Each structure stands twice: as structure tokens, then as C-alpha cells.
Amino acid sequence: MRHRFLSDSALTWLLSWATKLFLFVLPWHTVWIYKERLVGGSKWQYGTLQYYASEAVLWAAAGLFMIWFWRRYRDGDKNTKRFSWSRDRVWLGLCLVFALYAVISPCWAADSDLARQQALHLLEALVVGWLIALGPLSWAQTAFWFAAGAVGPGLLALGQFGAQAAPGSVWLGLSPHMAAEPGASIVAGETTGRWLRAYGSFSHPNSFSGYLVLVTSVFLRASLRLKRSYWSYAFVLLTTAAVFFTFSRSGWLGFLLSLILFAVYCRRARLWAGLPLAVAPLILFCLLALIYAPAVSTRLTATSAAEERSLTERADGYMSAFQVVRRHPWLGVGPGNYTVFLQSLEPGMAGFAYQPVHLAPLLALAELGGVGTAIGLSMLGAGGWFLYREKKGPGMLGVEGLLVIILPTLPLILLDHYLFSSYSGLLMLTVAGSAAVRLSFSTDRPPVIPTTC
């Protein structure tokens, strides 16, 4: 009998709690900034080199996962160790090819330090995907801890909007913001005045709203398996209010889409007990929209100078991105190097003016090129094929259950960049996507364990 420093049960316990801790601390941006850069006399945000505290938790969990996974393979039936291709292995193989491409991509980037940082974030996204989809946490546990991490930021967002001030904290990774200060994300109009948008624990209200959309989508789908209580309603109402006070158009669209899809799914699957969890947030959202109608109108009609400037900058960003793609069609400019190339394309601007294009697929194409994007799409396509073949539920209901999680991400991806450009965006998108993968398994045992097919 082999002597082991950790028993299998102890290793599984440690890995489970490391994963839970990572899901809980993911929205908090405690960070070590080891290099800041100035361009045109102001901070170049997307040129900052930094390391997040949650990354340390993630890599600790990754180390435990590798040991745990290897033991499951080594202790398995010898007949199951003979390699044969299957849907899960095609997906895993493409993940490894994408990881290799991310590792070598800094070789042709203008700023190799930024490229290595973003390549690391891409690798971390893959690690999170494997950890959630293949690790010991069940679907319900993943959803619970993903949602538990959103409670603190949600309450913080309500306080920020109520006080019209966002306090700063070095240890929690919070930057101070005031509605009257320039540079703060606000809703401004002649009749509404200046309203500070809720930041939560994020650096921008848009990324915070995207996080809440993803968390709520996963939680709603999991609520059909979890025991529903007053706490479930309290949570979805909290996220509803927090999303509303971000005044993020893409967040609003994704959140409402999530609620509507969940309600449709419950009706088609005859899961009537789940309908109130969709109806109650919709009612609250409509009430808040009536109370703050002038501010909502300002955001939706874009009649103020601030809103018009925002739309103009987005349109200009699309044109710049197409120029980047035309000049570097195959390999791209390198991960994290979009704003680096933008400085040579449009010199003379202040550092804060260099922003990624607000369209995540176009940003990915510009940075990874046609080759990297093709590999990434193949990886996602293999994952989608795997989901369809392994779906739960009769007929199309299994697919519709997954779409409750997947479709609400489309407005976030198509109307902003943070789900690709930022560390937290990449990882929270991966958590939601891999949770959908885990949901699709026909058993609680992850299928990417060497088995005969």
C-alpha cells in the first residue's frame, strides 16, 4: 500500500475549499501593482502591470487539482487508461493548443511584459474552466459560492449609490469615487444632475454589472435544484437593485434577458415553483425604473453631452480596431497590446484615452489574430458540441436550460470589452461557462477522466 502525505479525502476537502474560496474572493480586487506607466502625463490604465490576490488562491487550487486529477487517473482501472478520442478529449486538446498559442504569443508583441501578463490571464481562465468543470465541486456548490461572493459587493453598491460616494480601500482593492469629481462614472443631464453609478467592488460599473448578470444567471438556473427560501428571493432582489444602480445599458439588457429566459424555461419545463424568482426581480426593476425615470431616460436616449461623447468614442473605437486588424490580420498585435498599438496609430492623446474597443470578439481578433481566434472558436465550438451531446433534460429542454446561462452573456460580449480585456472579466465569464458545462453532465462525475468511449 502506497504511503501518501495526504489522503484522498483530505486532498478532496482541501481542493474543494480552495475552489470555494477562489469563487468567493473573485470580485474583490486586492492587487499588487508593481509597475505603473504614464502616457501624455496621465495614467495608462491598460499598461499597468499587476498581480491580484485571488490569483494566488487560484494557483494554490490549481496545484491541488493537478495532484487530485493525477491520483484519479493513476488509481483508475487499467483498462480505462488506453487512450481513445472522445468529445471531451477533443475539447481538452483544443484547450491545450490554445494555451500553447497564448504562451508563445508574447514573442511577436510590441510590449512583451503586457503580453505575458494577458497570456497568464488567458491560461488562468483555462485553469478555472478545468477546475470548475472537472473538479470535486458539484454544480450546486459552484453556484452557491459564486453567488455568495456577490453578496458583499451587492450591499456595497447599494451603499455607494445611496451615499453618492464610493470609499476607497487598499486592502479590498477599492478606488474612491465622488459624483462631483471628474473621471467618475456618472449619469449626467440637465434635468437629472450628476448621479454616481454603483461600482461595487469593481473598477467600473459596467464590469460590475456584467459580474452580477453572470452570477444571477447561474444562481437562477441552480435554484431549480437548490432548496428555495426567503434567502433566494433576497439574493435576486439584491442583485436586481445593484444591477439597476450601475446604470449599465449592456448590464440591464443582459440581466433582463436572463430573467425572461429563466421564466420561459420554467414555463416550458413546467417548473412553476421557479417562476416567482423571475417575476419578483422584474417587478422591482420596473419600480426602480419608474422612480428614477429621468436618469433611465438619459442613459437610454443619449441626449446629454456625456452620453453623446460616450457613443462617439465607441464608434471611433470600432474604426480604429478595424485598422488594427487590417495591419495584423494573422497573428494580431499580441495579448494585451491593443492599446499599445493604438498609441502608434493615434499618438498624442492622454493615457486614459487609450481604451480597448467595446466589442470583445473584435478585440480578441485584433490581439490574437486570425490564427488565435480560429483556435479559440474551435475550442468553444468543441465545447458547444460537447454540451449538446451531453445535455440533460428531454428534447430541447436540456439545451434551453443551458441557454439561460449562456445567452445573457451576449450583450456583455457585444457591447463591451472587459470580458476579454480584464483579469476578472475573463475569469468570471469562464466560471459561468464552465458551470454550464458541469450542469450538462449526465452524472456528477466529470467525464474528462480517462475512460473508454
Buried (B, 14 or more C-beta within 10 A) or exposed (E): EEEEEBEEEEBBEBBBBBBBBBBBBBBBBBBEEEEEBEBBEBBBBBBBBBBBBBBBBBBBBBEBBEBBBEBBEEEEEEEEEEEEEBBBBBBBEBBEBBBEBBBEBBEBBEBBEBBBBBBBBBBBBBBBBBBBBBBBBBBBBBBBBBBBBBBBBBBBBBEBBEEBBBBEEEEBBBBEBBBEEEEBBBBBBEEBEBBBBBBBBBBBBBBBBBBBBBBBBBBBBBBBEBEBEEEBBEBBBBBBBBBBBBBBBBBBBBBBBBBBBBBBBBEEBEBEEBBBBBEBBBEBBEEBBEEBEBBBBBBEEBEBEBBEEBEEEBEEBEEBBBBBBEEBEEBBBBBBBBBBBBBEEEEEEEBBBBBBBBBBBBBBBBBBBBBBBBBBEBBBEBBBEBBEEBBBBEEEBBBBBBBBBBBBBEBBBBBBBBBBBBBBBBBBBBBBBBBBBBBBBEEEEBBBEBBEE
